[in-house]
Amino acid sequence: MRFQLGPRLRLLTWWLGIAITGALIAAALIDVAYSRFVYYFVVMPIGGVLLFPLAYAANR
């Protein structure tokens, strides 16, 4: 049995999966070499890139 998801919910599901994967990679990266440089120039841009499509889809 397949669930029928709307396009926004499907987009949210994909980006949530990508965000979780990115968070795991970022956590491993921070664990290896934690510094403010890594946080501001690696983790924050990844979060911004992942959140932009969600904000765009929510405001359409």
N, CA, C and O of each residue as an XYZ file, in Angstrom:
240
protein
N       0.849     -1.181      0.000
C       0.000      0.000      0.000
C       0.894      1.244      0.000
O       1.772      1.383      0.852
N       0.670      2.129     -0.942
C       1.470      3.360     -1.046
C       0.656      4.542     -0.547
O      -0.548      4.646     -0.782
N       1.347      5.415      0.142
C       0.706      6.645      0.604
C       0.839      7.699     -0.481
O       1.885      7.817     -1.118
N      -0.218      8.459     -0.687
C      -0.184      9.559     -1.646
C       0.243     10.824     -0.905
O      -0.488     11.346     -0.063
N       1.430     11.301     -1.232
C       1.943     12.514     -0.604
C       1.835     13.670     -1.578
O       2.043     13.505     -2.780
N       1.512     14.829     -1.060
C       1.499     16.021     -1.888
C       2.923     16.414     -2.249
O       3.873     15.947     -1.622
N       3.079     17.270     -3.258
C       4.430     17.649     -3.688
C       5.237     18.356     -2.602
O       6.450     18.166     -2.511
N       4.582     19.161     -1.787
C       5.318     19.854     -0.718
C       5.762     18.887      0.367
O       6.873     18.993      0.888
N       4.892     17.944      0.707
C       5.250     16.958      1.726
C       6.361     16.049      1.220
O       7.243     15.657      1.984
N       6.322     15.717     -0.059
C       7.383     14.904     -0.656
C       8.711     15.662     -0.636
O       9.753     15.085     -0.327
N       8.669     16.956     -0.968
C       9.873     17.794     -0.923
C      10.399     17.883      0.505
O      11.605     17.785      0.731
N       9.501     18.069      1.466
C       9.896     18.128      2.870
C      10.558     16.823      3.307
O      11.555     16.841      4.029
N      10.005     15.693      2.870
C      10.574     14.394      3.228
C      11.979     14.246      2.678
O      12.879     13.802      3.391
N      12.182     14.612      1.412
C      13.520     14.521      0.808
C      14.508     15.416      1.530
O      15.610     14.980      1.865
N      14.123     16.680      1.777
C      15.057     17.611      2.405
C      15.327     17.248      3.857
O      16.412     17.512      4.374
N      14.353     16.648      4.513
C      14.576     16.181      5.879
C      15.612     15.059      5.893
O      16.496     15.033      6.749
N      15.498     14.140      4.946
C      16.488     13.066      4.828
C      17.872     13.602      4.525
O      18.861     13.150      5.103
N      17.945     14.572      3.614
C      19.235     15.179      3.266
C      19.796     15.940      4.463
O      21.001     15.899      4.716
N      18.928     16.636      5.202
C      19.388     17.395      6.369
C      19.932     16.471      7.453
O      20.937     16.783      8.091
N      19.271     15.340      7.661
C      19.750     14.384      8.662
C      21.106     13.824      8.256
O      22.010     13.706      9.083
N      21.242     13.478      6.973
C      22.528     12.989      6.474
C      23.604     14.055      6.631
O      24.711     13.763      7.082
N      23.279     15.287      6.261
C      24.231     16.386      6.405
C      24.608     16.629      7.856
O      25.761     16.934      8.160
N      23.636     16.494      8.753
C      23.920     16.689     10.176
C      24.866     15.615     10.701
O      25.752     15.899     11.507
N      24.675     14.381     10.242
C      25.579     13.305     10.670
C      26.994     13.534     10.158
O      27.965     13.334     10.887
N      27.106     13.955      8.900
C      28.426     14.248      8.330
C      29.061     15.423      9.069
O      30.248     15.389      9.392
N      28.264     16.466      9.335
C      28.790     17.634     10.048
C      29.224     17.264     11.464
O      30.244     17.755     11.948
N      28.455     16.400     12.131
C      28.826     15.980     13.484
C      30.146     15.221     13.465
O      30.987     15.412     14.344
N      30.332     14.355     12.460
C      31.599     13.626     12.345
C      32.742     14.589     12.058
O      33.836     14.445     12.605
N      32.488     15.569     11.200
C      33.521     16.545     10.852
C      33.904     17.383     12.071
O      35.087     17.630     12.309
N      32.921     17.816     12.833
C      33.185     18.622     14.023
C      33.915     17.788     15.075
O      34.785     18.294     15.784
N      33.556     16.511     15.168
C      34.212     15.632     16.131
C      35.695     15.479     15.804
O      36.529     15.389     16.705
N      36.020     15.450     14.510
C      37.417     15.285     14.093
C      38.192     16.580     14.281
O      39.277     16.571     14.863
N      37.656     17.685     13.799
C      38.406     18.947     13.844
C      37.456     20.076     14.218
O      37.043     20.858     13.361
N      37.115     20.160     15.480
C      36.171     21.190     15.899
C      36.880     22.533     16.030
O      37.891     22.664     16.720
N      36.334     23.496     15.364
C      36.803     24.870     15.500
C      35.693     25.788     15.013
O      34.770     25.343     14.331
N      35.777     27.031     15.350
C      34.757     27.975     14.884
C      34.809     28.123     13.371
O      33.780     28.344     12.732
N      35.991     28.003     12.797
C      36.114     28.093     11.341
C      35.290     27.002     10.672
O      34.540     27.278      9.736
N      35.423     25.764     11.144
C      34.671     24.645     10.562
C      33.181     24.879     10.744
O      32.401     24.652      9.819
N      32.778     25.328     11.919
C      31.355     25.543     12.180
C      30.771     26.628     11.276
O      29.727     26.424     10.656
N      31.437     27.771     11.200
C      30.889     28.892     10.431
C      30.992     28.699      8.922
O      30.113     29.150      8.188
N      32.035     28.045      8.446
C      32.245     27.954      7.004
C      31.879     26.607      6.400
O      31.907     26.458      5.179
N      31.535     25.618      7.228
C      31.115     24.316      6.700
C      29.690     23.990      7.145
O      28.824     23.732      6.309
N      29.447     24.001      8.444
C      28.144     23.582      8.965
C      27.050     24.590      8.640
O      25.978     24.203      8.175
N      27.297     25.862      8.874
C      26.272     26.879      8.617
C      25.874     26.965      7.141
O      24.678     27.019      6.854
N      26.817     26.980      6.191
C      26.396     26.997      4.785
C      25.598     25.765      4.378
O      24.663     25.872      3.585
N      25.955     24.586      4.914
C      25.180     23.380      4.605
C      23.749     23.558      5.103
O      22.797     23.238      4.391
N      23.597     24.067      6.322
C      22.258     24.312      6.858
C      21.483     25.315      6.022
O      20.291     25.129      5.775
N      22.146     26.375      5.586
C      21.482     27.380      4.749
C      21.047     26.826      3.409
O      19.952     27.125      2.934
N      21.895     26.023      2.802
C      21.564     25.418      1.502
C      20.392     24.463      1.654
O      19.537     24.393      0.771
N      20.337     23.729      2.754
C      19.245     22.783      2.963
C      17.938     23.482      3.326
O      16.864     23.008      2.957
N      18.015     24.590      4.038
C      16.790     25.257      4.466
C      16.194     26.172      3.403
O      14.992     26.437      3.436
N      16.997     26.661      2.461
C      16.478     27.582      1.454
C      15.340     26.976      0.629
O      14.308     27.631      0.478
N      15.474     25.750      0.083
C      14.359     25.195     -0.701
C      13.100     24.988      0.132
O      11.992     25.135     -0.384
N      13.251     24.650      1.408
C      12.070     24.499      2.256
C      11.355     25.832      2.434
O      10.129     25.899      2.349
N      12.109     26.878      2.676
C      11.509     28.201      2.831
C      10.866     28.653      1.528
O       9.785     29.242      1.540
N      11.517     28.383      0.413
C      10.975     28.758     -0.890
C       9.664     28.017     -1.160
O       8.686     28.617     -1.607
N       9.650     26.713     -0.888
C       8.444     25.916     -1.133
C       7.308     26.341     -0.203
O       6.147     26.355     -0.611
N       7.634     26.684      1.035
C       6.599     27.074      1.989
C       5.977     28.419      1.632
O       4.821     28.676      1.969
N       6.729     29.275      0.956
C       6.226     30.614      0.639
C       5.676     30.744     -0.773
O       5.343     31.848     -1.204
N       5.578     29.650     -1.491
C       5.031     29.711     -2.853
C       3.534     29.756     -2.828
O       2.901     29.809     -3.882
